[in-house]
Amino acid sequence: MHVSIDSFPNAPHGWSIEIAQAVAKSDGISMSDEHWQLIGALQEYYKKVDHPKLRQVKDALDEKFHMQGGIKYLHQVVPDGPVAEGCKLAGLDVPAGAVDHSFGSVA
């Protein structure tokens, strides 16, 4: 996949490929075509649905990537979570519940 800003017509204002690459690098992710496809799919979905719920995003990704194995496939591409990490890379708000802030907490 040739990655250019034209490949992301639904990108949020202020998002850029360079920002996504910097976020990926800081999170230890080596970007692949699959990552860019996930970013594009998330940006497209968020353009259609304002403030989607976690289940809605998961269902949309499962449908979009059905031929590759759906959400299970995406968990192989992004082990930290295709919704949480994908939204972070795509410059989108992470839906409530996608990140467990209590994980590893001693409080």
TIFI-243119 format. One record per residue: z, x, y negated of N, C-alpha, C in turn; residue in one letter. Coordinates in steps of 0.001 Angstrom, whole numbers, plus 500000, padded with zeros to 6 digits. Example, Ala and Ser with C-alpha at 12.3 -4.5 7.8 and 13.67 -1.06 7.14 Angstrom:
BEGIN
NODE/507800/513190/505690/507800/512300/504500/507800/513200/503300/A
NODE/507080/512850/502250/507140/513670/501060/507870/512900/499970/S
END
This chain:
BEGIN
NODE/500000/500850/501188/500000/500000/500000/500000/500885/498763/M
NODE/499016/500679/497920/498978/501385/496642/499970/500705/495711/H
NODE/500934/501454/495231/501983/500877/494396/501646/501086/492924/V
NODE/501397/499969/492249/501185/499988/490806/501867/498760/490231/S
NODE/502145/498785/488971/502822/497654/488338/502011/496368/488505/I
NODE/500696/496495/488631/499831/495324/488852/500106/494654/490199/D
NODE/500716/495408/491121/501053/494863/492432/502264/493937/492372/S
NODE/502911/493867/491196/504142/493088/491039/504035/492154/489835/F
NODE/503156/491136/489936/502944/490235/488799/504155/489367/488466/P
NODE/505120/489272/489379/506301/488436/489161/507544/489252/488831/N
NODE/507347/490515/488492/508485/491388/488198/509265/490873/486990/A
NODE/510598/490968/487065/511398/490539/485913/511202/491489/484732/P
NODE/511448/490984/483556/511327/491793/482338/512229/493020/482445/H
NODE/511686/494172/482131/512454/495410/482148/512426/496145/483478/G
NODE/511879/495522/484530/511801/496176/485835/510589/497096/485860/W
NODE/510697/498202/486561/509549/499090/486742/509621/499742/488122/S
NODE/508516/500255/488560/508448/500968/489833/509377/502174/489790/I
NODE/509426/502836/488639/510272/504017/488486/511754/503660/488628/E
NODE/512141/502528/488076/513534/502080/488207/513844/501803/489679/I
NODE/512946/501116/490361/513148/500817/491783/513270/502110/492588/A
NODE/512437/503085/492272/512489/504360/492990/513806/505090/492710/Q
NODE/514293/505024/491483/515562/505666/491143/516726/504993/491866/A
NODE/516710/503657/491923/517758/502919/492635/517716/503289/494119/V
NODE/516514/503310/494679/516353/503658/496092/516894/505058/496363/A
NODE/516543/505993/495523/516998/507378/495709/518521/507454/495657/K
NODE/519126/506775/494688/520588/506824/494565/521279/506138/495744/S
NODE/520579/505211/496403/521134/504514/497564/520695/505149/498885/D
NODE/519998/506285/498811/519583/506996/500014/518449/506344/500779/G
NODE/517599/505602/500063/516476/504904/500693/515174/505639/500387/I
NODE/514406/505887/501440/513072/506450/501285/512095/505276/501285/S
NODE/511491/505012/500144/510639/503826/499987/509401/503904/500873/M
NODE/509102/502763/501501/507923/502628/502354/507155/501386/501904/S
NODE/506007/501164/502508/505229/499962/502209/506059/498704/502444/D
NODE/506877/498740/503494/507705/497574/503819/508692/497258/502695/E
NODE/509263/498295/502088/510186/498087/500962/509460/497448/499784/H
NODE/508270/497933/499480/507500/497378/498354/507098/495931/498642/W
NODE/506763/495632/499906/506427/494252/500269/507637/493341/500100/Q
NODE/508820/493826/500478/510048/493055/500301/510314/492798/498821/L
NODE/510158/493817/497997/510360/493672/496551/509411/492620/495989/I
NODE/508129/492720/496353/507150/491750/495869/507472/490335/496311/G
NODE/507903/490182/497557/508238/488849/498078/509447/488269/497350/A
NODE/510463/489096/497113/511643/488619/496401/511311/488229/494965/L
NODE/510536/489065/494302/510166/488757/492909/509348/487462/492845/Q
NODE/508456/487271/493792/507650/486051/493837/508549/484823/494044/E
NODE/509498/484927/494963/510384/483800/495249/511267/483470/494044/Y
NODE/511817/484497/493420/512685/484275/492259/511915/483692/491080/Y
NODE/510618/483943/491014/509785/483345/489959/509674/481835/490161/K
NODE/509689/481406/491426/509546/479985/491759/510879/479239/491719/K
NODE/511973/479919/492124/513280/479270/492273/514295/479966/491369/V
NODE/514815/479230/490415/515786/479785/489476/517174/479812/490122/D
NODE/517798/480961/490173/519146/481152/490732/519278/480608/492155/H
NODE/518464/481138/493091/518535/480635/494463/519850/481017/495146/P
NODE/520211/480219/496123/521390/480476/496954/521000/481471/498053/K
NODE/521995/482143/498601/521762/483147/499637/520950/482575/500801/L
NODE/521318/481419/501310/520614/480821/502442/519146/480564/502095/R
NODE/518878/480122/500871/517493/479864/500459/516671/481153/500494/Q
NODE/517248/482233/499998/516536/483517/499963/516295/484010/501386/V
NODE/517317/483945/502233/517160/484381/503626/516077/483569/504329/K
NODE/516101/482257/504132/515097/481397/504772/513688/481726/504278/D
NODE/513553/481968/502979/512240/482297/502408/511733/483629/502964/A
NODE/512618/484618/503071/512213/485912/503624/511884/485795/505106/L
NODE/512671/485006/505833/512418/484805/507257/511029/484202/507461/D
NODE/510669/483260/506608/509351/482629/506693/508241/483600/506272/E
NODE/508437/484296/505172/507420/485209/504640/507101/486337/505627/K
NODE/508133/486842/506309/507968/487973/507221/508039/487542/508687/F
NODE/507740/486269/508938/507816/485697/510281/506994/486493/511301/H
NODE/505793/486855/510948/504894/487546/511882/505425/488921/512291/M
NODE/506235/489542/511436/506802/490855/511753/508155/490733/512459/Q
NODE/508749/489541/512461/510044/489365/513102/511093/488766/512175/G
NODE/510659/488373/510985/511553/487673/510058/512696/488517/509540/G
NODE/513837/487879/509358/514988/488527/508741/515516/489665/509617/I
NODE/515374/489542/510948/515801/490634/511846/514978/491885/511579/K
NODE/513684/491713/511401/512793/492828/511056/513235/493460/509733/Y
NODE/513541/492632/508754/513929/493150/507442/515255/493904/507497/L
NODE/516137/493525/508400/517392/494272/508563/517126/495661/509141/H
NODE/516031/495843/509859/515645/497169/510336/515088/498002/509182/Q
NODE/514358/497350/508283/513773/498030/507120/514865/498401/506115/V
NODE/515798/497458/505898/516872/497645/504915/518197/497315/505602/V
NODE/518777/498289/506314/520012/498033/507051/521184/497559/506179/P
NODE/521208/497917/504914/522286/497476/504025/522125/496021/503595/D
NODE/521074/495382/504058/520870/493966/503766/519627/493730/502947/G
NODE/518656/493030/503526/517407/492798/502816/517575/491963/501549/P
NODE/518566/491095/501504/518756/490287/500301/519500/491107/499247/V
NODE/520656/491643/499603/521463/492389/498630/520727/493627/498117/A
NODE/520293/494477/499015/519617/495714/498607/518236/495410/498062/E
NODE/517542/494445/498669/516212/494073/498193/516245/493574/496766/G
NODE/517209/492709/496459/517331/492199/495082/517654/493328/494118/C
NODE/518503/494234/494552/518855/495381/493706/517601/496205/493378/K
NODE/516798/496474/494393/515558/497238/494194/514547/496467/493345/L
NODE/514548/495141/493486/513572/494301/492787/514004/493937/491366/A
NODE/515207/494354/490980/515685/494055/489628/516120/492609/489456/G
NODE/516602/492001/490541/516962/490585/490538/518464/490415/490762/L
NODE/518997/489276/490334/520398/488956/490585/520589/488716/492079/D
NODE/521617/489337/492613/521948/489161/494023/522676/487833/494174/V
NODE/522234/486967/495093/522914/485679/495273/524364/485865/495715/P
NODE/525217/484953/495305/526617/484992/495706/526718/485005/497222/A
NODE/527591/485850/497733/527804/485926/499172/526952/486957/499879/G
NODE/525979/487551/499181/525110/488540/499822/525812/489882/499980/A
NODE/526828/490115/499159/527581/491361/499217/529038/491008/499451/V
NODE/529634/491623/500468/531042/491387/500761/531860/492454/500046/D
NODE/532414/492094/498896/533179/493050/498101/534503/493424/498749/H
NODE/534962/492646/499711/536249/492940/500347/536111/493912/501500/S
NODE/534896/494190/501932/534675/495063/503080/535275/496428/502794/F
NODE/536136/496880/503670/536734/498192/503532/537908/498210/502582/G
NODE/538261/497085/502021/539360/497016/501080/540692/497185/501793/S
NODE/541616/497863/501138/542957/498010/501697/543944/497112/500973/V
NODE/543443/496393/499972/544312/495511/499189/544573/494206/499903/A
END
